[in-house]
Amino acid sequence: LPRPHLPGVLFKYLEQIPNCIFASNPVRIQYANQEIVILRNNLIEKMCRCVLYISLFLMLYNKVLRTALSPRPSSERSAIRTVVANPGSFSNGSFGFHVYLPFDRKIEDSAVDLEAAER
């Protein structure tokens, strides 16, 4: 089931932040001929709690994900020629994240340098 939206009162204050864009989860971004889907979800935690066989779990998870991505994209691929990345937790020390380069369809690792930020 879809999650309820955030209350409008919250956005009254958050919209004052410059260069801040709020999007749904998952969010679809159309860039040239690519449809980029960004999904924030803790799949590892769900897999650790799940007692189903991994193949059955992934099949069920894909069905739930397709429901969350309604309306479905015009073409669907299952991890073939698809870039998938998991940057891990941002706040666990290294402040690492991924940078996606749409033209090359590559992902680069990046991180916040706290020492440079303090200067």
Backbone as CSV, one residue per row, in Angstrom:
resi,resn,N_x,N_y,N_z,CA_x,CA_y,CA_z,C_x,C_y,C_z
1,LEU,0.834,-1.194,0.000,0.000,0.000,0.000,0.872,1.249,0.000
2,PRO,0.443,2.291,-0.679,1.208,3.535,-0.661,1.211,4.147,0.733
3,ARG,2.305,4.779,1.054,2.406,5.457,2.346,1.698,6.801,2.265
4,PRO,1.131,7.259,3.388,0.473,8.567,3.362,1.502,9.682,3.156
5,HIS,1.061,10.778,2.563,1.971,11.891,2.306,2.295,12.624,3.599
6,LEU,3.363,13.404,3.559,3.742,14.209,4.715,2.758,15.364,4.869
7,PRO,2.521,15.808,6.103,1.563,16.900,6.306,2.039,18.199,5.652
8,GLY,1.079,18.953,5.121,1.383,20.211,4.448,2.028,21.244,5.357
9,VAL,1.745,21.182,6.646,2.327,22.128,7.606,3.849,22.009,7.603
10,LEU,4.349,20.802,7.439,5.788,20.567,7.422,6.440,21.265,6.228
11,PHE,5.790,21.235,5.075,6.365,21.815,3.865,6.406,23.334,3.905
12,LYS,5.552,23.943,4.699,5.554,25.401,4.801,6.925,25.898,5.264
13,TYR,7.542,25.176,6.176,8.859,25.557,6.682,9.982,25.043,5.787
14,LEU,9.816,23.849,5.248,10.875,23.248,4.442,11.028,23.907,3.074
15,GLU,9.974,24.505,2.535,10.058,25.156,1.228,10.914,26.416,1.264
16,GLN,11.225,26.905,2.449,12.065,28.094,2.575,13.547,27.773,2.407
17,ILE,13.903,26.503,2.401,15.293,26.092,2.230,15.658,26.245,0.754
18,PRO,16.716,27.011,0.441,17.067,27.197,-0.970,17.635,25.914,-1.585
19,ASN,17.375,25.721,-2.868,17.892,24.585,-3.651,17.509,23.233,-3.067
20,CYS,16.348,23.143,-2.471,15.882,21.890,-1.873,14.629,21.430,-2.619
21,ILE,14.661,20.194,-3.121,13.543,19.645,-3.880,13.057,18.391,-3.170
22,PHE,11.763,18.314,-2.927,11.187,17.147,-2.275,10.522,16.276,-3.322
23,ALA,10.784,14.986,-3.236,10.246,14.054,-4.228,9.669,12.842,-3.513
24,SER,8.934,12.053,-4.268,8.341,10.841,-3.707,9.396,9.740,-3.596
25,ASN,9.054,8.655,-2.975,9.932,7.500,-2.864,9.165,6.286,-3.345
26,PRO,9.432,5.713,-4.464,10.523,6.005,-5.395,10.220,7.228,-6.254
27,VAL,11.273,7.812,-6.799,11.124,8.960,-7.687,11.629,8.565,-9.077
28,ARG,10.909,9.016,-10.093,11.311,8.780,-11.487,11.869,10.080,-12.054
29,ILE,13.007,9.956,-12.722,13.613,11.103,-13.381,13.771,10.738,-14.850
30,GLN,13.216,11.541,-15.730,13.359,11.316,-17.167,14.520,12.163,-17.646
31,TYR,15.573,11.516,-18.152,16.746,12.217,-18.660,17.066,11.663,-20.041
32,ALA,16.927,12.492,-21.067,17.129,12.069,-22.463,16.279,10.832,-22.725
33,ASN,16.889,9.720,-23.115,16.107,8.507,-23.383,16.131,7.535,-22.210
34,GLN,16.589,7.987,-21.044,16.669,7.122,-19.870,15.579,7.482,-18.871
35,GLU,15.055,6.481,-18.220,14.172,6.701,-17.087,14.916,6.207,-15.858
36,ILE,15.315,7.130,-15.006,16.100,6.809,-13.821,15.138,6.726,-12.647
37,VAL,15.194,5.619,-11.922,14.346,5.429,-10.749,15.248,5.386,-9.529
38,ILE,14.971,6.246,-8.567,15.723,6.272,-7.316,14.781,5.814,-6.221
39,LEU,15.214,4.776,-5.513,14.392,4.167,-4.474,15.204,4.090,-3.197
40,ARG,14.648,4.591,-2.124,15.315,4.492,-0.832,14.618,3.402,-0.040
41,ASN,15.356,2.324,0.225,14.778,1.196,0.936,15.901,0.380,1.553
42,ASN,15.681,-0.183,2.706,16.691,-0.996,3.366,16.427,-2.462,3.042
43,LEU,16.865,-2.888,1.871,16.616,-4.248,1.407,17.369,-5.276,2.242
44,ILE,18.582,-4.956,2.678,19.374,-5.902,3.472,18.657,-6.236,4.774
45,GLU,18.121,-5.223,5.446,17.395,-5.458,6.696,16.179,-6.345,6.454
46,LYS,15.465,-6.095,5.375,14.292,-6.909,5.066,14.683,-8.342,4.747
47,MET,15.802,-8.524,4.062,16.245,-9.876,3.732,16.677,-10.637,4.985
48,CYS,17.272,-9.943,5.944,17.692,-10.598,7.189,16.489,-11.029,8.025
49,ARG,15.408,-10.275,7.965,14.208,-10.626,8.716,13.362,-11.670,8.017
50,CYS,13.601,-11.877,6.745,12.745,-12.736,5.936,13.179,-14.193,6.057
51,VAL,12.223,-15.088,6.230,12.538,-16.515,6.338,12.282,-17.250,5.025
52,LEU,11.899,-16.531,3.975,11.646,-17.147,2.678,12.965,-17.415,1.960
53,TYR,12.944,-18.344,1.031,14.112,-18.540,0.183,14.367,-17.260,-0.590
54,ILE,15.629,-16.982,-0.867,15.988,-15.711,-1.494,15.297,-15.517,-2.844
55,SER,15.181,-16.572,-3.648,14.541,-16.419,-4.961,13.064,-16.056,-4.813
56,LEU,12.381,-16.675,-3.851,10.975,-16.356,-3.610,10.838,-14.937,-3.064
57,PHE,11.749,-14.566,-2.157,11.712,-13.222,-1.589,11.896,-12.169,-2.680
58,LEU,12.873,-12.373,-3.567,13.116,-11.398,-4.629,11.941,-11.318,-5.594
59,MET,11.299,-12.450,-5.866,10.130,-12.442,-6.742,9.012,-11.605,-6.111
60,LEU,8.756,-11.827,-4.812,7.720,-11.055,-4.121,8.096,-9.579,-4.038
61,TYR,9.382,-9.307,-3.768,9.835,-7.923,-3.655,9.683,-7.199,-4.991
62,ASN,9.997,-7.890,-6.096,9.834,-7.278,-7.420,8.378,-6.930,-7.694
63,LYS,7.457,-7.787,-7.254,6.033,-7.490,-7.445,5.623,-6.265,-6.636
64,VAL,6.120,-6.164,-5.406,5.820,-5.000,-4.570,6.430,-3.751,-5.195
65,LEU,7.663,-3.868,-5.697,8.328,-2.728,-6.321,7.577,-2.269,-7.562
66,ARG,7.091,-3.206,-8.361,6.323,-2.829,-9.550,5.036,-2.115,-9.161
67,THR,4.435,-2.517,-8.052,3.241,-1.836,-7.570,3.590,-0.412,-7.147
68,ALA,4.745,-0.258,-6.487,5.173,1.069,-6.053,5.528,1.952,-7.242
69,LEU,5.908,1.347,-8.367,6.279,2.107,-9.557,5.115,2.266,-10.526
70,SER,3.926,2.293,-10.006,2.760,2.437,-10.863,2.587,3.906,-11.235
71,PRO,2.393,4.293,-12.459,2.257,3.448,-13.643,3.598,2.859,-14.052
72,ARG,3.546,1.681,-14.631,4.761,0.983,-15.011,5.435,1.684,-16.183
73,PRO,6.772,1.593,-16.247,7.482,2.217,-17.369,7.139,1.541,-18.691
74,SER,7.417,2.216,-19.793,7.086,1.668,-21.108,7.904,0.427,-21.432
75,SER,9.095,0.325,-20.898,9.882,-0.899,-21.071,10.452,-1.299,-19.721
76,GLU,10.554,-2.579,-19.509,11.050,-3.095,-18.239,12.195,-4.046,-18.499
77,ARG,13.239,-3.926,-17.731,14.363,-4.850,-17.823,14.669,-5.338,-16.424
78,SER,15.043,-6.576,-16.320,15.362,-7.108,-14.996,16.869,-7.247,-14.855
79,ALA,17.523,-6.201,-14.416,18.947,-6.141,-14.109,19.855,-6.443,-15.294
80,ILE,19.316,-6.580,-16.493,20.146,-6.754,-17.676,20.309,-5.372,-18.296
81,ARG,21.531,-4.937,-18.466,21.841,-3.594,-18.958,21.220,-2.523,-18.052
82,THR,21.097,-2.824,-16.790,20.546,-1.883,-15.822,21.606,-1.605,-14.772
83,VAL,21.776,-0.357,-14.408,22.754,0.014,-13.401,22.053,0.031,-12.050
84,VAL,22.566,-0.765,-11.119,22.007,-0.830,-9.774,23.131,-0.523,-8.796
85,ALA,22.860,0.320,-7.809,23.891,0.691,-6.848,23.311,0.769,-5.453
86,ASN,24.134,0.422,-4.482,23.764,0.542,-3.078,24.908,1.255,-2.367
87,PRO,24.767,2.550,-2.088,25.862,3.280,-1.459,26.043,2.969,0.021
88,GLY,25.102,2.276,0.645,25.193,1.996,2.075,24.693,3.181,2.885
89,SER,24.976,3.141,4.167,24.508,4.193,5.058,25.396,5.429,4.937
90,PHE,24.781,6.578,4.747,25.528,7.833,4.604,26.169,8.253,5.917
91,SER,25.500,8.001,7.027,25.939,8.546,8.314,26.837,7.620,9.122
92,ASN,27.292,6.517,8.563,28.136,5.592,9.330,29.618,5.896,9.187
93,GLY,29.997,7.137,9.291,31.406,7.477,9.362,32.016,8.062,8.104
94,SER,31.924,7.395,6.967,32.648,7.864,5.781,31.859,8.893,4.975
95,PHE,30.575,9.029,5.229,29.704,9.955,4.502,29.830,9.746,2.991
96,GLY,29.787,8.482,2.593,29.927,8.121,1.189,28.603,8.150,0.452
97,PHE,28.675,8.429,-0.838,27.498,8.420,-1.700,27.960,8.120,-3.121
98,HIS,27.014,7.894,-4.016,27.323,7.614,-5.414,26.930,8.798,-6.283
99,VAL,27.706,9.007,-7.330,27.392,10.004,-8.351,27.111,9.239,-9.636
100,TYR,25.917,9.427,-10.193,25.540,8.739,-11.430,25.811,9.651,-12.615
101,LEU,26.530,9.131,-13.605,26.841,9.862,-14.825,25.953,9.319,-15.941
102,PRO,24.841,9.994,-16.255,23.871,9.448,-17.208,24.429,9.213,-18.604
103,PHE,25.321,10.073,-19.075,25.840,9.915,-20.426,26.635,8.618,-20.563
104,ASP,27.471,8.326,-19.560,28.294,7.109,-19.581,27.584,5.911,-18.970
105,ARG,26.457,6.167,-18.296,25.746,5.131,-17.540,26.683,4.442,-16.552
106,LYS,27.446,5.252,-15.833,28.398,4.755,-14.839,28.104,5.406,-13.495
107,ILE,28.563,4.739,-12.454,28.420,5.255,-11.097,29.809,5.411,-10.506
108,GLU,30.072,6.566,-9.907,31.349,6.817,-9.252,31.120,6.955,-7.755
109,ASP,32.046,6.407,-6.975,31.998,6.579,-5.526,32.484,7.975,-5.170
110,SER,31.881,8.548,-4.160,32.279,9.857,-3.685,32.034,9.914,-2.184
111,ALA,32.581,10.927,-1.529,32.403,11.075,-0.082,32.595,12.537,0.295
112,VAL,32.025,12.915,1.415,32.195,14.257,1.951,33.494,14.273,2.742
113,ASP,34.386,15.201,2.407,35.652,15.348,3.121,35.424,16.321,4.276
114,LEU,35.308,15.780,5.484,34.991,16.623,6.641,36.115,17.583,6.983
115,GLU,37.374,17.166,6.776,38.498,18.052,7.087,38.490,19.272,6.176
116,ALA,38.210,19.083,4.896,38.158,20.209,3.960,36.949,21.094,4.252
117,ALA,35.847,20.501,4.695,34.640,21.271,4.989,34.814,22.153,6.219
118,GLU,35.674,21.745,7.151,35.882,22.517,8.379,36.777,23.722,8.143
119,ARG,37.574,23.715,7.072,38.491,24.838,6.805,37.769,26.044,6.310
